[in-house]
Amino acid sequence: MAEMMPLLLFITLFAMLMFGFPVAFTLGGVSLIFGYFTFGMDFFNLLPLRIWGVMTNYVMIAVPLFVFMGVMLEKSGLAEELLETMALLFGRVRGGLAISVVVVGALLAASTGIVGATVVTMGLLSLPTMIKRGYSPEVATGTICSAGTLGQIIPPSIVLVLLGSILGVSIGDMFMGAVLPGFMLVGLYFIWIMTVALFRPKAAPAMPAEELAGFTGWAMIARLLRAFLPPFALILCVLGSIFKGIASPTEAAAVGAFGATFLTAVQGKFKYKTLLAVMKETTALTSMVFTILVGATAFGLVFRGMDGDVYLRELIVGSNLSPYTFLAVVMLVVFIAGFFIDFIEITFIIVPVVAPIFQHMGIDLLWIGILLAMNLQTSFLTPPFGFALFFLKGVAPSNVTTAHIYKGIIPFIIIQLVALTIVILFPEMVTWLPGVMTAN
């Protein structure tokens, strides 16, 4: 019977999530009930100490700071300037508008890491323009959704901070390990867009020549500098300070928050009303993350107290699964879970359970962390509950349907799975840069 308790805990939790109960309170509530009936009142003596230990983790301060940075940049108007400039820069080639959306998505990912803000901003600014220019709704919506989710894998990323904390891996190493896989994904998006433009030119046309007539010479250079320099300076300050060992990820997040505020002021958008809105949104997002973290901490305490991790490890070892087979099973479970629940929930429910087993098998947890981050990125795109799809539908013109968005995202989900497979086959893509930076 004791061996069935961890399984019953999981079944109860997922059943309540499927019925639509709030994740944070479901995690905590189910854990409290099972903890009481399993350990009695002693459970309530252990839980506060465990929660206190997690909530006083210095690394976790980076979460609200990176969120603040992302939300503040959204208000600065830099995204709008970037999108308009990139559209002009790539407008002469077929598929140029779509390529510009991916470039801006990558730059915003490296500046903010906030998926919702990026998708909504690009949806409002780019989608009507792309449809007006004759783009297929499927190509336009798929490109915007997938480019918006690059903030999940290109650092600084909230999910990399959370995964690093859970796996016990340096956040700086997580950021460095994600650089090559992230930009490989951008390259694969480019290849797909150019392929569509080559074989289906009407689905991704070039911009009319008369609209590009004034974008030449010094005027073009001046606009490019005005659009590129602010976000590049912020990226350099945040990631450069981490990679060079000048600042910890938490300190770099503080630099980023200040830098985003400074850039907003330079753009003339910094007002009391703006600051209030940014602080409210930051508080709401951070509270959600940390409330789920508290529930996940209670869940982890109960699961380990029931020896659930021991039973699971014995099951894996007893079934003689090779490390790669177990990795494939975990990746499949995470991918399927992404159809139904959010990446934060998956991170706090599944990752703490499987991490000790990967460690027992001698697998590099840095590599596992990046694989999980890439896999979790698909949770924003997979129907029926892909958040990027909801974000875009909320701001899309009335002639763009949900069916257009669902069809458009399928090629990009396949591309993400191809990228995940490449990183599985070539772990050096993750480990090379951290190794070089450590050696230097």
JOCORDA-V357190 format. One line per field, one symbol per residue. ss: DSSP state (A for helix, B for strand, O for the rest). A space follows every 10 residues. Layout:
BEGIN
ss: ???
END
This chain:
BEGIN
ss: OAAAAAAAAA AAAAAAAAOO OOAAAAAAAA AAAAAAAAAA AAAAAAAAAA AAAAAOOAAA AAAAAAAAAA AAAAAAOAAA AAAAAAAAAA OOOOOAAAAA AAAAAAAAAA AOOOAAAAAA AAAAAAAAAA AAOOOOAAAA AAAAAAAAAA AAOOOOOAAA AAAAAAAOOO AAAAAAAAAA AAAAAAAAAA AAAAAAAAAO AAAOOOOOAA AAOOOOAAAA AAAAAAAAAA AAAAAAAAAA AAAOOOOOAA AAAAAAAAAA AAAAAAOOOO OAAAAAAAAA AAAAAAAAAA AAAAAAAAAA AAAAAOOAAA AAAAAAAAOO OOAAAAAAAA AAAAAAAOOO OOAAAAAAAA AAAAAAAAAA OOOOAAAAAA AAAAAAAAAA OOOOOOAAAA AAAAAOOOOO OAAAAAAAAA AAAAAAAAAA AAAAAOOAAA AAAAAAAAAO
END
